[in-house]
Amino acid sequence: LTIMRDFGVPVIMDATHAVQKPGSADGGNSTGGNRDFVPIIVRAAAAVGVDGFFIETHPNPDEAKSDGPNSVILSEMESLLAKGKAIHELARSS
């Protein structure tokens, strides 16, 4: 991420696909993942100063037709983004 920042263009971290496990669910027929790691990815990327995030969300990810295992529960998004923004602002100020 820091190397990409040096190119002088905005860097967007795809936090949900970063935790995706292609072909790991349903005997390899669909994609799995672990949404528990998305907040860690967001905090780490915010700390190095990325410009934004791509985060898939759903009211009930376990019922989503696509990318459910790595999607963030919609009710948790506001808190996740607030924490990421606070870390981003702290990183940019130092």
N, C-alpha and C positions, 0 to 999 in steps of 0.2 A: 504493500500500500504506500509506503513512503517513497519507493522508487517511482511508482506511478504518479505521485504528487509532484515529483521533480520535473515531470513533463509540462507542468504549467496548465493543466486542464483539470476540470472538476473530477473528483474520484467518488464514485458511488459504490458502496459495499452492498453486495447481494447477501444479506445475512441469513435468509432462509434457505437458499440453494447451497450455501456454504455448509450446511449441516445435513444436506440430502444424502441419501444412500441409494443410488440408482440400482434398481432391480433387487432390492433387499426385502421387499414385502410380497406376500402372496406367492411364495415359491419362485420369485424372480420375475413375475409378470407385471409388477407395478413398483413404484418407487417408495422407499421408506425414508426415515429420517428421525431426528430427535430434536423437537422444538425446545427442549430444556437448555440446549446450548446456544440458542439464538441470542439471549441477553448477554452472554459472555462475548460473543462475536461483536455485538453492538457496542459494548463498553470498550473492548479492545480497539476496534476501528475508530471510535470516537476519540480515544486517547491519542491516536496518532494523527488525528486531524482530517479524517475524510470529510467530504462536503455533503454527503447525504447517504441515505439508505434505501434499499429496496427490501421490503419485508412483506411477505404474503401473510394474510390474516383471514380469519373466518370466524363466525359466531360459534361454531362447533366444528373444529378442524377434523375430528374423528369421523364426521359425516361428509366431509368435503369430497368432491368428485376427483380432485387433483391436488397433489402436494399437501394433503392433510397432515401427515406425520411431522412435517417440518414447518407447518404454518403456526403462527402465533394466535392464541385465542384473542378475539377482538376486544374483549373486556380488559385485557392486559396491555393493549397497545399504548394507551395514554401514559401509563406509568413508565413503560419501556422507553418511549420517546423522550419523556421528561428527563429520565436518568441519562440517556445518551446525549441530550442537548447540554445538560449541566457539565458532563465530562468534556464534551467538545469545547464549550466555552472556557473551561479551566485550562485545557490543553492549549488553546489558541492564545490565552492571556500570558502564558509563561514562555 
